[in-house]
């Protein structure tokens, strides 16, 4: 199988590429710069989608980029980097003489309103309530294929929680203070903490690409999978588990007002609030998690 990946040079993209190539699949990346096994977004616009059986979009400005302040320019980049690339890939799929068998878009659980009690599955109704939930709505909207193409191409939307791995994502910023014994709960620590090991997120994407079931009717829209571990952990439980994995104390809570001052209120809410998210349909697809439990996931990460 040949797979085209937008944003494949990022944290999740590197893991997915390694997994797919290890399974014997051919991978071509779409990136800013051309190279071996790579095309650019300009190439995609000019020449259309290369022949392939699967397409994935992972492109997007890093939400937690510590080098960028939360201002209007950054917010615009968050939207454009996701929506423009998704629209470009969806259009290329729609106009391809032979569209791919599968089209996988990776968005996020920010569509679900934070709550300490509500339990969300893929069947949960939701409407935008803040900037990030509006981003998810717009993002997923531009990724939908025309109905005539959707009868040929399976559309899958995967909504991951916090992606954990040593080589990128949130862990890259957290490991140093935790190693120094300066880690602690964020805000109250009681907020839900939906998470997934990067190997499992790559695994769910690959599992979706390899599905041979006929695509559902385009009238029903994409198949949604929650890309989270089946555990329901809180931020305090995550903090304790990471401290045990590193054999370090976790005595220094970070108050919510500090996070808001450092990161901006709209970005800090990702860490100070959370959603209880269940991967109901993901499990129903038959996907077998490598890391369903937090302690084992963190020990694998810090033990690399």
Secondary structure, 3 states (H helix, E strand, C coil): CEEEEECCCCHHHHHHHHHHHHCCCEEEEEECCCECCEEEHHHHHHHCCCCCCEEEECCCCCCCCCCCCCCHHHHHHHHHHHHHHHHHHHHHHHHCCCCCCEEEEECCHHHCCCCCCCEECCCCCCCCCCHHHHHHHHHHHHCCCCHHHHCCCEEEEEEECEEECCCCHHHHHHHHHHHCCCCCCECCCCCECCEEEHHHHHHHHHHHHHCCCCCCCHHHCCEEEEECCCCCCEHHHHHHHHHHHHCCCCCCCECHHHHHHHHCHHHHHHHHCCCEECCHHHHHCCCCCCCCCHHHHHHHHHCC
